[in-house]
Amino acid sequence: MNVKDDITYDKYGRMQYHPEFHFSHGKPFSESELEYICKFYEVDHTRMISFAIGRTEHTIRSKVDSLRKKDYSIIIKILISIGRWIV
């Protein structure tokens, strides 16, 4: 574990929980957070998504794995059909 400026990182270089950056830690994912993850996971770095929604990088990667197991393309199709997804 690496420590720099009171911020700790795991062996993969991911920031560990820090209350100033991970303000949504421990809360259930909102619909808008799931939408954001589905939109940007393939095109943006996990660290940027982490800062945007206030969750750890590990939590985001775990959520994506969970969504993939549930086939998150279905979630995207639903968001498109209700006009919440910009193509």
C-alpha positions in Angstrom: 0.0 0.0 0.0 1.3 3.4 -1.0 0.6 6.6 1.0 1.0 10.1 -0.5 -0.5 13.3 1.0 -2.7 11.3 3.4 -4.2 9.4 0.5 -3.6 5.6 0.3 -3.4 3.5 -2.9 -3.6 -0.2 -3.3 -1.0 -2.3 -5.1 -2.8 -1.6 -8.4 -2.6 2.2 -8.0 -6.2 2.7 -7.1 -7.1 5.3 -4.5 -8.5 3.7 -1.3 -11.5 5.2 0.4 -11.1 8.9 1.3 -14.0 10.8 2.7 -13.2 14.0 0.8 -13.3 12.2 -2.6 -15.7 9.4 -2.0 -18.8 11.2 -0.6 -21.2 8.5 -1.8 -19.4 5.6 -0.2 -21.7 3.1 1.4 -24.9 4.5 -0.1 -27.0 2.6 -2.7 -26.3 3.5 -6.3 -28.8 5.9 -7.7 -30.3 5.6 -11.2 -28.3 8.6 -12.4 -25.1 7.0 -11.1 -25.7 3.8 -12.9 -26.6 5.7 -16.1 -23.3 7.7 -15.8 -21.3 4.5 -15.3 -23.0 2.8 -18.3 -22.4 5.8 -20.5 -18.8 6.5 -19.7 -17.1 3.3 -18.5 -15.9 2.3 -21.9 -14.6 5.8 -22.8 -13.3 7.3 -19.6 -10.9 6.2 -16.9 -12.3 4.6 -13.8 -10.6 7.2 -11.7 -12.5 10.0 -13.4 -15.8 8.2 -13.0 -14.8 7.7 -9.3 -14.4 11.4 -8.7 -17.6 12.2 -10.7 -19.9 10.0 -8.6 -18.0 9.9 -5.3 -17.2 6.2 -5.2 -13.9 4.2 -5.1 -12.5 2.8 -8.3 -12.8 -0.7 -6.9 -16.5 -0.1 -6.2 -17.1 1.1 -9.8 -15.3 -1.9 -11.3 -17.2 -4.3 -9.0 -20.5 -2.6 -10.1 -19.6 -2.9 -13.8 -18.8 -6.6 -13.3 -22.1 -7.1 -11.6 -24.0 -5.2 -14.4 -22.2 -7.3 -17.0 -23.3 -10.5 -15.3 -26.8 -9.1 -15.5 -26.3 -8.0 -19.2 -26.2 -4.2 -18.8 -27.0 -3.8 -22.5 -30.6 -4.3 -21.4 -30.2 -1.4 -19.0 -28.9 0.7 -21.9 -31.8 -0.3 -24.1 -34.3 0.7 -21.4 -32.5 4.1 -20.9 -32.7 4.7 -24.7 -36.3 3.8 -24.8 -37.3 6.2 -22.1 -35.2 9.0 -23.5 -32.6 9.1 -20.7 -29.7 7.9 -23.0 -28.2 10.2 -25.5 -26.9 8.3 -28.5 
